[in-house]
Amino acid sequence: MVKQRHAKNISIFFLLVAILLMFSMLMNITRNNEDDEPFTYAHLLQALENGEVESVTLTPSMEVHNVGEAEVQIIGEEDPHTVDIPNISGFEELLRQAWEDQPELGIYFNAPQRPSIWITVLPFILVFGGSLIVLMLVLRHMQGGGMGNRGPSFGRSRARVSFLDKRKVNFEQVAGLEEEKEEMEEIVSFLKSPQKYNEIGARIPKGVLLVGPPGTGKTFLARAVAGEANVPFYSISGSDFVELYVGVGASRVRDLFEQAKRTAPSLIIIDEVDAVGRRRGAGVGGGHDEREQTLNQLLVEMDGFAVNEGVIVIAATNRPDILDPALLRPGRFDRRIVVNPPDIKGREAVLTVHTQGKQLDEDVDLHVVAQTTAGFTPADLENLMNESALLAARGDKTSIDMESIRKAFIKVVVGTEKKSRVITEKERRITAYHEAGHAICHEVMPDLDATYMISIIPTGRAGGYVMSLPSEDKAYHSKRFMEQGIVSLLGGRAAEALILGDITSGAANDIERATTIARNMVVKFGMSETLGPIQFGNDNEEVFIGRDLHHTRNYSEEVASQIDQEIKRIVTDNYNQAMTIIQTHVDVLHKIVDLLMEKERVSGEEVRKLFPPGALVAKENKGFMGDESSL
C-alpha cells in the first residue's frame, strides 16, 4: 500500500514538471513572436535608408548557406530588434552603402557559433522522458505491481504468503471438527517431517479437497493446518486466477507453484476452487476459454510434483458436483474431506471458542444454547454470540445474559422486528388469524416440534412469524414429517379462507415452500404411491453451473403430467387436512387471535394453555433459555 502511494506521488511530480516545461517553452515562443513580429526585414531596410539605425550586428547561420540574423539597435530605443536576413551577401552590400552615407553607423560581424546540442535537445528530452516515466508508473499501478515489482504483473500470482502470521491458527481453535482434524493430522505430520515418509516410500496426498456448506469452517481448517505445521502457506481465491487477458491465469498458476516450491515444505490454500475448476466443455460458452486454460495448467502443476517437493494443495468448495473429474482423480486431489455443520457437542465446543474474551453472565448455559441452535454452522454461532454482545452493550449491560442471547437468536433466525411500521387494525387481524392457523396445525401435528413463539410484529418482509425449536438434531426426515410440515405451512391460508371468507397474498411464501417439499417427495425421494420409488430428473441439469448444454430428460411427457398431478394431490390433500384441523379448533383460533391482538407476541406455553385438556399430544419441549414470555 505504501509503495503504491509513493508511485502515485512520483507520478504526479513528474507530470507537473512536464507541464511546467511545456508551459515555459510555449511562453518563450509566444514572447519571441510578440517581440519580433512588429519589426521585419522590410522595416530594417527602411530604417537604414532613413538613417535611423545606430548599429547592426550580423551573424551568419551555420546550418543554411547565405542566411543569418541581425541584431539591430534603433536610435532612441533601448532594446534591440532581431531580424532574419534572407540574403547575407546582398545585405552586406546594403550595409557598405549605408556606412558610406552614415560613417557613424556601427557595423559588426559575429563568427557563427553552433549552440550546444544538450541545450537544444535537453527540454525535449525532459518532456519526453517525464511523460514516459509517468505512463510507465500509471500502467504499473493499474496492474497492481507497485514500485517494487519487476515488469508487468499480469502473470504474477496474487497469492498472499504468510510465514509467521501474528494471527496464526492451530487445531485448538478449531472446534466441532474432531474427525476432520484427525484426517488433517497426517498432512501436518508430513509437512513437519517429510523425510520420514520419503524414506519408507509413502506418497503423501498431493491435494485435499474440503467440501461442505458455507460457514462450516473449511478455510479456517486449512489455515489451522498451516499454523499447526508452522510452514509458509499461500492463500488465494479461485477467482484471482481468472483474468480478462488470455494466458494470464495459467501464468499465475505457474508463478504460484514456483513460489511454493522455493519455500517447500509449504502449503497452497485455494478458496472457492470451483471458480477455476469447473467442468471443461460445459455451458454455452464452448470449450477453449481462459478459465479452461487456467484449469489445464492447474492440473499439470498438481500432477507434476516430485515426491520430495513438499507442496500440498488444500482447496475448499461448496459445489463439488460441478468440478472437473480430472481434478478429483487420485494424484491430484487424492483425499476428500466433508465438513458438515456440527452436532450438539460440536456446537457447544464452537460456542466455547467464540465466547472467549466475552463477559458472560452466570445464567448463560452454553449447553442449552447449543441444544437450541440445531443446524447452525460455526459462522452462524459466531454471529449469534456477536449479536448477543452488541445487544448487551446497547442495553448498557456489563455482561452477556440469556435475555440478550434469546433476542439475538430471534434477530438472526427471523430478522429485526419493525415495531415502528404503521399497520391498520384490519391487516393486524388478518396476520393474527394467519399466524394462529400455523400455530394450531403445528401443535396438533404429532411429529412437528413444539411452538416456541408467535408474533404479529412485522419482521423483515414478513408480517409475522411462528417460531418452533428443534428438540434434537435430525439427519433424516420421514414422509409423515414432511406431510405434516405441508399441513403446518398451509394452516395460515386455511385459517384465512375459513374465518375471513377470502384469501390474501400473505401465504405466497408458504405455498412456495409447500410445493417444493411436495415436488421433492415425488421426483427426488421416491415417496409417491402412484409413481413409486423412482427419481425423476437430475438436480445438476442447469447449463450455467457446469453441466452440458444438451441433456435428455429421463422421463416422458406422460410421466411429467403424472408428476404434476401427484404434486397437486399431495398439496391439496394436506391443505384439506389443515382446513379440518382449523375447523375442529376454531374456538382456540379465536382465543389465540384475541391474545395476539392484545400482546402482539405470545409464547408457545400460552398457546398450549388455550387448548382443551387432552387435545394435544405431549411433545418434548426443552424450552429456549428461560421463560419465553419475558421477551
Order of alpha helices (4+ residues) and beta strands (2+ residues): alpha-alpha-beta-beta-beta-alpha-beta-alpha-beta-alpha-alpha-beta-alpha-beta-alpha-beta-alpha-beta-alpha-beta-alpha-alpha-alpha-alpha-alpha-beta-beta-alpha-alpha-alpha-alpha-beta-alpha
